[in-house]
């Protein structure tokens, strides 16, 4: 529930799970494409960036387009998904159809 929470650049909120789209290596650690992290707040001194924590990088200052959000069910953008239901009678999406999140 994001009521009364500050929206950060890109529509992120503190606590959101994100995945890195970039690599980074500096004094705070390393970051690889696909690393899972969490949003910890706005970046001090640069409100256009988001401060994130990753397992191997304690404080990564990220632009919103350097991140992918975690989707419902833990899916990531680009994951292969297979339908478990027929969505309607038109046959547009049938059980077993493959697609991407």
N, C-alpha and C positions, 0 to 999 in steps of 0.2 A: 504494500500500500504506500504510494508515493505522496499522499496528501500531506501538506505542510513540510515537505522535504525540498531542499534546494535542487533544482534541475541544473546539471552541469552541461558543458558543451556536448553536442551530439545526442542529448536526451538521456544521458547517464545519470545515475544516482549513487550515492555512497552505498556500498555493499553489493552493487551489481557485479556479476561475474563477467570477465572479459577475456579475450584471447588476443595476443600480440600479432600484429601484421608486419612487424619490423624486427630487425636484430639490433642489439645494443650491447656495448661493453664499455664500462667506465668504472670509477672507484666504488660505486654502489653494487656492482655485480654484472651479470650477463643476462641477456634476454634473447630468446630465439623466436622465430616465427612459429606461432601455434602455442606458445607458453600460456598457461592459464593463470589468471590473476584476479584481483578484486580492486574495485574503485575505493579509494580511501578519502577522497575529497578534492576540492579545487587546488590547483597548483599555486602555492604562495608566490606572489610577485608576477604571475601570468595567468589571469582569469580565463584565457583562451585555451589553457591546457588542463588536463586531468591528472591528478596524482594517483598512481596505482602501485600495488604491492604484488610482486611475483615471487615464487619460491626461491629463485636465484638472483633476484634484484629487489632490494628493500624499498626503494623510493624512485619509481620511474615516472618522469614527467612526460605525459603523452598527449598528442593531438588526437581528437576524437576519430579522425580518419586513419589512425594507426592502430585502431582497435576494432575487433568484431565482438558483438554481444553474444552472450549465451542465450539460445532460444528456449522456449518452453520444452520441457522434457529433457533438457541438457543437450539439445542439438546445437550444432554450429552451422553457420552459413556455409553452404557447399556440401554438407553431409548428404549421402545417398539415403533416401527414405523409400519405404515400400508401403503402399496403402493397405490397410487392414479392413477397409469398408468401401462400399459403393457410395459415392456422394449423392448421386441422384439418378433418376431414371433415364437421363439423356445419354448415359454411357461415357460421360466426359472423364470420370475417374472411376476405375474399377478395382476390386480387390486384387492385389498383386502388382498393380502398376508401380513402376519406379519413377522417382523424381528426385529433385534436390531441395534441400531446405533453404 
